[in-house]
Amino acid sequence: MQKRNRALVTGAAGFAGSFLCERLISAGFDIYGILGPGETAENIERFLPSIKIERLDITHQQLVHHYMAEVKPDYIFHLAAMASVGQSIQKERMTYNINFFGSLNILEGALAEGKYLKKMVLVGSADSYGTFKPVGKKLKENQPFNPVSPYGISKAAVEYLAQYYFRQHRLPVVIARSFNHTGPRQSDNFAVPSFCRQIARIERGLEKPVIRVGNLSVKRDLSDVRDIADGYYRLALKGKAGEAYHFSSGRAVPIRSVLDGLLKISSKKIKVAIDKNRFRKSDIPILTGDCSKAIRQLGWRRKYPLEDTLRDTLDYWREKINQEIS
C-alpha cells in the first residue's frame, strides 16, 4: 500500500487554512494542523476527525522544532499569521513576533526535516508591494516591495527570509503571494465579512437599518478563498522552489461596488453611514495582480465569480447570526 503524504498546516483552523485542509482531505493527505493557544477550531469542527490537531505557539522555537521532528511532514503549508492590516497597526510588535519570528521557527524546523520534505508553501501577501507608480498598474511577481503597514512589512521580511533559506540551504520553499480574498469563515475584522455581519444582524432586527463602513473608494483585487486554497495545493505539487506566484483575479473592484452588490441581495433596505474611525492613514488606493504565471505553470483557474462569493459569505453570516441568537 502506497504511503499517504503528510501535510503540516499552520493556521489550520483559520480562514484560508480551513479550506486548504478540506482540499487536502479530498486529495487523500494525512493532515497535521497547528492551532494557536486558545484559537477556536470552529472552522474545522465538521471535519476534525480527518485532522490531527496540535495547539502550539509558533513563536516558541523549541516546541515548534520538536513537533515538526515528530511529524516529519512531506509538505508544509505555512499560513499562520497576524493577518489583518488594521490589527497589525494596533499590535505592531505582536505582528512582527508572529509573522517573522514564528515563520523563522517554521523554516528552521523545515530545514531540520529536509530529507523528508518535498515542498514548503509559504504564504506571503500582495500587501508587501505597498505603494507604487503608476498607481493603477497590474503587478507582476518582479514588482519591488514598498510596504506601508506592519503587516506588509512583516510579510515582505518573511519572503526575504524564505529566499535566503532557498539560496543558502536549498530548502524547497515556494511563495504564494496572495491578493485580497474573501468568503465564508473570514473574520469580521475584514471589509466584506464586516458588511455581511452587519447586514445579517439588520435583517434579524438586531440593529437599525444603517451599515457603518470605512473607505469605500479603494479598489481591490478580490478572489474567493476556495480558489486561493486550491492555488496553495497546486503550488505544493507544481510550484518551482525559490519562486513566488500571484493568486489574484486580475481586476480591481471598488469596495463601494462590493457593498452595493451585498445590499442588492439583502432582504432589507439599508442606509450607508461612513465612519471615519474605520479609515487607515496608509491605505493602498488600488491593488491588482497578474496571475498568468500561476495559470501557465500550475494550471490554476478561478472557479468562483464574485457574485457567488458575496452571496455565500452573506448566507454564512446569516446562519452564524441565527445560531448566536437561538
C-alpha positions as CSV (number, residue, x, y, z in Angstrom):
1,M,0.0,0.0,0.0
2,Q,1.4,3.4,-1.0
3,K,2.3,5.7,1.9
4,R,-0.1,8.7,2.2
5,N,1.5,12.1,2.0
6,R,1.7,14.0,5.3
7,A,0.9,17.7,5.2
8,L,1.6,20.0,8.1
9,V,-0.7,23.1,8.0
10,T,0.0,26.0,10.3
11,G,-3.1,28.2,10.8
12,A,-5.2,25.1,10.0
13,A,-8.4,26.4,11.6
14,G,-8.0,29.9,10.1
15,F,-9.9,31.3,7.2
16,A,-7.9,30.1,4.2
17,G,-6.3,27.3,6.3
18,S,-9.7,25.6,6.9
19,F,-10.5,25.5,3.2
20,L,-6.9,24.2,2.4
21,C,-7.5,21.4,4.9
22,E,-10.7,20.4,3.1
23,R,-8.8,20.5,-0.2
24,L,-6.0,18.3,1.2
25,I,-8.6,15.8,2.7
26,S,-10.2,15.4,-0.7
27,A,-6.7,14.7,-2.2
28,G,-6.1,11.9,0.4
29,F,-3.5,13.6,2.5
30,D,-2.8,12.9,6.2
31,I,-3.1,16.3,7.8
32,Y,-1.4,17.6,10.9
33,G,-2.8,21.0,11.9
34,I,-1.3,23.6,14.2
35,L,-3.7,25.9,16.1
36,G,-2.6,28.8,18.3
37,P,-3.2,28.6,22.0
38,G,-6.8,29.5,22.7
39,E,-7.7,29.7,19.0
40,T,-11.1,28.4,18.1
41,A,-11.5,25.2,16.0
42,E,-14.9,26.3,14.8
43,N,-13.9,26.4,11.1
44,I,-12.8,22.8,11.0
45,E,-15.2,21.2,13.5
46,R,-17.1,19.2,11.0
47,F,-14.1,17.5,9.5
48,L,-11.9,17.4,12.7
49,P,-11.7,13.6,12.7
50,S,-9.6,13.9,9.5
51,I,-7.1,16.3,11.1
52,K,-4.6,15.6,13.9
53,I,-4.6,18.9,15.8
54,E,-1.8,20.3,17.9
55,R,-2.1,23.6,19.9
56,L,1.2,25.3,19.7
57,D,2.6,28.9,19.9
58,I,4.7,29.1,16.7
59,T,6.9,31.8,18.4
60,H,8.2,29.1,20.8
61,Q,11.2,27.8,18.9
62,Q,11.9,24.6,20.8
63,L,8.3,23.4,20.8
64,V,7.9,24.1,17.1
65,H,11.1,22.2,16.2
66,H,10.2,19.2,18.5
67,Y,6.7,18.9,17.0
68,M,8.0,19.1,13.4
69,A,10.6,16.4,14.2
70,E,7.8,14.2,15.4
71,V,5.5,14.8,12.4
72,K,8.2,14.6,9.7
73,P,5.9,16.2,7.0
74,D,6.2,15.6,3.3
75,Y,4.6,19.0,2.7
76,I,4.4,22.1,4.9
77,F,1.8,24.9,4.3
78,H,2.7,27.9,6.5
79,L,-0.4,30.1,6.8
80,A,-0.4,31.1,10.5
81,A,-0.1,34.8,10.8
82,M,-1.5,38.0,12.2
83,A,-3.4,38.6,9.0
84,S,-5.3,41.9,9.5
85,V,-3.6,45.2,8.3
86,G,-5.8,47.1,10.8
87,Q,-4.8,44.9,13.7
88,S,-1.2,45.0,12.7
89,I,-1.2,48.7,13.2
90,Q,-2.7,48.3,16.7
91,K,-0.5,45.3,17.7
92,E,2.7,46.0,15.8
93,R,5.2,44.1,18.0
94,M,2.9,41.1,18.1
95,T,2.7,41.2,14.3
96,Y,6.4,41.0,13.8
97,N,6.8,38.4,16.5
98,I,4.2,36.0,15.0
99,N,4.7,36.8,11.3
100,F,8.5,37.0,11.2
101,F,9.9,35.1,14.2
102,G,7.2,32.5,14.0
103,S,8.0,31.9,10.3
104,L,11.7,31.7,11.1
105,N,10.9,28.8,13.6
106,I,8.9,27.0,10.9
107,L,11.7,27.5,8.3
108,E,14.3,26.2,10.8
109,G,12.1,23.2,11.6
110,A,11.6,22.5,7.9
111,L,15.4,22.6,7.2
112,A,16.0,20.1,10.0
113,E,13.5,17.7,8.4
114,G,14.8,18.4,4.9
115,K,15.3,14.8,3.9
116,Y,11.6,14.1,4.2
117,L,10.3,17.5,2.8
118,K,9.1,17.6,-0.7
119,K,7.9,21.2,-0.7
120,M,7.1,24.1,1.7
121,V,4.4,26.6,0.7
122,L,4.9,29.9,2.5
123,V,2.0,32.3,2.2
124,G,3.1,35.9,1.5
125,S,0.9,38.8,0.7
126,A,0.4,41.5,-2.0
127,D,0.4,44.0,0.8
128,S,4.2,43.7,0.6
129,Y,4.0,45.8,-2.5
130,G,2.6,48.8,-0.6
131,T,2.6,52.0,-2.7
132,F,3.9,52.1,-6.3
133,K,3.7,54.1,-9.6
134,P,1.8,54.3,-11.8
135,V,-0.9,53.7,-9.2
136,G,-3.3,51.5,-11.2
137,K,-0.8,49.2,-12.9
138,K,-1.3,45.4,-12.8
139,L,1.5,44.0,-10.7
140,K,3.8,41.1,-11.7
141,E,5.9,39.0,-9.4
142,N,9.0,41.1,-10.1
143,Q,7.4,44.3,-8.7
144,P,9.7,45.8,-5.9
145,F,8.4,45.8,-2.4
146,N,7.4,49.0,-0.7
147,P,5.2,48.1,2.3
148,V,3.2,50.7,4.2
149,S,1.9,48.7,7.2
150,P,3.4,46.4,9.9
151,Y,1.5,43.5,8.2
152,G,3.0,44.3,4.8
153,I,6.5,44.9,6.3
154,S,6.4,41.5,8.1
155,K,5.2,39.6,5.0
156,A,8.0,41.2,2.9
157,A,10.6,40.3,5.5
158,V,9.4,36.7,5.6
159,E,9.8,36.4,1.9
160,Y,13.4,37.6,2.1
161,L,13.9,35.1,4.8
162,A,12.4,32.2,2.7
163,Q,14.6,33.2,-0.3
164,Y,17.7,33.1,1.9
165,Y,16.8,29.6,3.1
166,F,16.3,28.5,-0.6
167,R,19.6,30.0,-1.8
168,Q,21.7,29.1,1.2
169,H,20.3,25.7,2.2
170,R,18.3,24.7,-0.9
171,L,15.2,24.4,1.2
172,P,12.3,23.6,-1.3
173,V,10.2,26.6,-0.3
174,V,7.8,28.3,-2.7
175,I,5.9,31.5,-2.1
176,A,2.2,32.2,-2.6
177,R,1.8,35.9,-2.9
178,S,-1.9,36.2,-2.4
179,F,-4.0,39.3,-3.3
180,N,-7.2,40.0,-1.3
181,H,-9.6,37.1,-0.9
182,T,-12.9,36.7,0.9
183,G,-15.6,34.2,1.5
184,P,-17.3,32.2,4.3
185,R,-15.5,31.8,7.6
186,Q,-13.5,35.1,7.3
187,S,-13.2,37.2,10.5
188,D,-15.3,40.4,10.5
189,N,-12.1,42.4,11.0
190,F,-12.1,42.5,7.2
191,A,-14.4,44.6,5.0
192,V,-16.6,42.0,3.3
193,P,-17.5,39.9,6.3
194,S,-17.9,43.1,8.3
195,F,-20.5,44.2,5.8
196,C,-22.2,40.8,5.8
197,R,-22.3,40.6,9.6
198,Q,-24.0,44.0,9.9
199,I,-26.5,43.1,7.1
200,A,-27.3,39.8,8.7
201,R,-27.9,41.5,12.1
202,I,-30.1,44.2,10.5
203,E,-32.2,41.5,8.7
204,R,-32.9,39.9,12.0
205,G,-33.9,43.2,13.6
206,L,-30.9,43.3,15.9
207,E,-29.6,46.6,14.6
208,K,-31.1,49.7,13.0
209,P,-31.0,49.6,9.1
210,V,-27.8,51.5,8.9
211,I,-24.5,49.9,7.9
212,R,-21.2,51.6,9.1
213,V,-18.3,51.4,6.7
214,G,-14.8,52.8,6.2
215,N,-13.1,53.9,3.0
216,L,-15.2,52.8,0.0
217,S,-13.0,54.4,-2.7
218,V,-10.2,51.9,-2.6
219,K,-10.1,49.2,-5.2
220,R,-9.1,45.6,-4.5
221,D,-8.3,42.5,-6.5
222,L,-10.8,40.2,-4.8
223,S,-10.8,36.4,-5.2
224,D,-12.8,33.6,-3.5
225,V,-10.9,31.8,-0.6
226,R,-11.8,28.4,-2.1
227,D,-9.9,29.3,-5.3
228,I,-7.0,30.6,-3.3
229,A,-6.8,27.3,-1.2
230,D,-6.7,25.3,-4.4
231,G,-3.8,27.5,-5.6
232,Y,-1.9,26.7,-2.4
233,Y,-2.5,23.0,-3.1
234,R,-1.3,23.2,-6.7
235,L,1.7,25.2,-5.6
236,A,2.9,22.4,-3.4
237,L,2.7,19.9,-6.3
238,K,3.9,22.0,-9.2
239,G,5.4,25.2,-7.9
240,K,9.1,25.9,-8.6
241,A,11.1,26.2,-5.4
242,G,12.6,29.6,-4.7
243,E,9.9,31.4,-6.8
244,A,6.8,33.4,-6.0
245,Y,3.4,33.1,-7.6
246,H,0.5,35.5,-7.6
247,F,-3.0,34.3,-6.8
248,S,-5.4,37.0,-7.9
249,S,-8.5,37.8,-10.0
250,G,-6.6,40.2,-12.3
251,R,-9.1,43.0,-11.9
252,A,-9.6,45.7,-9.3
253,V,-13.1,46.1,-7.8
254,P,-14.2,49.3,-6.0
255,I,-15.2,48.3,-2.4
256,R,-18.2,50.6,-3.0
257,S,-19.5,48.2,-5.7
258,V,-18.8,45.2,-3.4
259,L,-21.0,46.8,-0.8
260,D,-23.7,47.7,-3.4
261,G,-23.7,44.0,-4.5
262,L,-24.4,42.9,-1.0
263,L,-27.1,45.5,-0.3
264,K,-28.9,44.4,-3.5
265,I,-29.3,40.8,-2.2
266,S,-30.3,41.9,1.3
267,S,-34.0,41.5,2.3
268,K,-33.9,44.9,3.9
269,K,-33.5,48.5,2.7
270,I,-30.3,49.7,4.4
271,K,-28.6,53.1,4.5
272,V,-24.8,53.5,4.4
273,A,-23.0,55.6,7.0
274,I,-19.3,56.5,6.5
275,D,-17.3,56.0,9.8
276,K,-14.1,58.0,9.7
277,N,-12.7,55.8,12.6
278,R,-12.6,52.9,10.1
279,F,-10.2,54.8,7.7
280,R,-6.5,54.0,7.6
281,K,-3.8,56.6,7.1
282,S,-1.8,54.2,4.8
283,D,-4.5,52.6,2.7
284,I,-3.2,51.4,-0.7
285,P,-5.6,53.1,-3.2
286,I,-5.7,50.3,-5.8
287,L,-4.2,46.8,-6.0
288,T,-4.3,44.4,-8.9
289,G,-2.3,41.3,-9.7
290,D,-1.2,39.5,-12.8
291,C,-1.8,35.8,-12.1
292,S,-0.7,34.5,-15.6
293,K,2.3,32.6,-14.1
294,A,0.1,30.5,-11.8
295,I,-2.3,29.8,-14.7
296,R,0.5,28.9,-17.0
297,Q,2.7,26.8,-14.6
298,L,0.2,25.4,-12.1
299,G,-2.9,25.1,-14.3
300,W,-4.7,27.2,-11.7
301,R,-8.1,28.7,-12.6
302,R,-10.6,30.8,-10.7
303,K,-13.9,28.9,-10.4
304,Y,-16.0,31.3,-8.2
305,P,-17.4,34.5,-9.7
306,L,-17.5,37.4,-7.2
307,E,-21.3,37.4,-7.1
308,D,-21.3,33.8,-5.8
309,T,-18.6,34.6,-3.2
310,L,-20.6,37.6,-1.9
311,R,-23.9,35.5,-1.7
312,D,-22.1,32.6,0.0
313,T,-20.5,34.9,2.5
314,L,-23.7,36.7,3.4
315,D,-25.5,33.3,3.8
316,Y,-22.7,32.2,6.1
317,W,-23.2,35.2,8.3
318,R,-27.0,34.9,8.2
319,E,-26.6,31.3,9.6
320,K,-24.0,32.4,12.1
321,I,-26.2,35.2,13.5
322,N,-29.2,32.8,13.7
323,Q,-27.0,30.4,15.7
324,E,-25.9,33.2,18.0
325,I,-29.5,34.2,18.9
326,S,-31.1,30.8,19.0
